[in-house]
Every structure is written in C-alpha cells, then in structure tokens.
C-alpha cells in the first residue's frame, strides 16, 4: 500500500462521494475478512459496524449504545463495548484515543498502519496510510533500544468543510 495521499483529491471522509457504495464495499470487505478468519459477526457486532459506517466521524461507545438500545439490542454498556472491542481487535474498526471514540476501518483485512486526521470542529475522521510514518517511528525507537508494541498516530485540525465555514465567517465579519 502506498503512503501517497493525493494533494488534489480529498479523502472520502471530507468530500462528497457515493456513501452508500462506500458503506456497502467496506461492509462486504469486513464480512469477507470475518469469514476467512472464522470470526463470528453476530447481529450486534454487524449492527455496530453498520452504525460506525453510517458516517465518516468518530462515535463514542455511549452513542453506539444509544443506537443499539433504540433498535432493541440492549441498553447495558457491555453490549456496545464488547462489540467495539471485537471490531477493533479484528481490524474492522479503530479507536481514536484523542477523542475516546471509534470509527470503522477503511481497509478491513488489509495489513496496514493508519494515521487519523481528526477534525476538532465536527469530529470527522479520515484514515490515511501511515506505513512510512510507522517505519520512521520504529527506526527512531530502535535507535534507543525501544520496541514499539502499539502506536496510534492522530493529527488534530480542521477538515476542508469546517475550514471553509470558518473562513466564510471571517469574510462575513470583515464585510460588516
């Protein structure tokens, strides 16, 4: 997988796209991964993944739990946490530690390292390839004798839409 990210083409999370196709493709990949690995994608686990796929923004466990409860899957926190833990452990979702939330993996079943661009305004999250960043991090760690077990690379800022809204607000204030 290439670490190249186009400077001209925005990530699907931050642009208009065929989201139904996006969801269907990712769900299909996740189901294939589960089948290949002999994993059980129970109705609750599948629904949690579908909920995470509904939008390209991170969701807290209690937001997921609220949706599950509305749909009759139970209202106890372990229901959501167990499903989320399963999805993360099996590479079908990621935990965004900065905001203590979860997002569906864009590339389920593919061996990859990801970095996350987190919009501080709307909580939108884009998963981008980070194999090169991980290699640099591991090289630096090796030089100190440190062995990395887990690394989460997250960058906070503003997505294009929120940045444009903020600039429009600035322009409107300047005109007044």
C-alpha positions, -999 to +999 in steps of 0.1 A: +000+000+000+014+034-009+018+062+016+010+087-012-021+107-005-033+129-033-030+167-027-058+173-052-083+146-043-098+150-008-104+119+013-139+105+011-145+115+047-140+151+038-157+152+004-190+144-014-190+108-025-213+078-031-215+070+006-239+041+000-212+025-022-186+033+004-206+016+031-215-014+010-179-020-001-164-017+034-191-039+049-186-065+022-148-065+029-154-068+066-178-098+061-151-115+038-125-109+065-147-124+092-155-155+070-118-160+061-107-158+097-135-179+111-149-150+131-185-147+141-200-114+130-230-116+153-261-094+147-249-070+174-213-068+160-226-064+125-250-036+135-223-018+154-201-019+123-230-006+102-236+022+127-199+032+125-201+031+087-230+055+086-208+085+087-171+094+085-169+107+120-160+090+152-186+078+176-184+073+213-193+040+228-224+055+245-236+070+212-233+035+197-251+020+228-279+045+224-285+035+188-284-002+198-309+003+226-333+022+202-331-009+179-338-034+207-302-048+211-299-039+248-290-009+268-262-021+290-227-007+283-211-041+279-232-047+248-216-019+229-181-023+245-179-060+237-189-054+200-165-025+197-136-044+213-142-073+189-142-050+159-110-032+170-093-064+179-100-079+145-091-048+124-126-039+114-126-006+134-102+017+151-102+035+184-095+072+181-078+078+215-077+116+213-115+118+215-122+083+230-143+073+201-144+047+173-145+046+135-149+018+110-117+008+093-114+019+057-094-011+048-106-041+068-084-072+064-055-054+048-022-053+067-016-016+072-007+012+096-030+041+097-029+077+108-060+096+116-069+132+107-094+143+133-115+175+127-117+194+160-149+211+148-171+183+135-152+152+148-149+140+112-121+115+108-101+104+078-079+073+079-048+078+058-020+053+051+009+056+076+033+028+068+061+053+061+054+071+093+054+039+112+087+028+097+103+062+107+089+058+142+102+022+145+136+033+132+138+060+159+127+037+186+152+010+175+180+035+178+171+038+215+166+001+221+128+006+224+104-019+209+071-004+198+041-026+207+013-003+196+013+032+181-017+054+172-009+084+151-036+111+152-035+147+139-060+173+151-071+202+129-100+212+106-115+194+077-119+213+044-157+219+051-152+233+086-122+254+075-143+268+046-171+277+070-147+293+094-132+314+065-167+324+054-174+336+089-142+356+089-151+370+055-186+379+067-171+396+098-147+416+076-175+428+054-196+441+084 
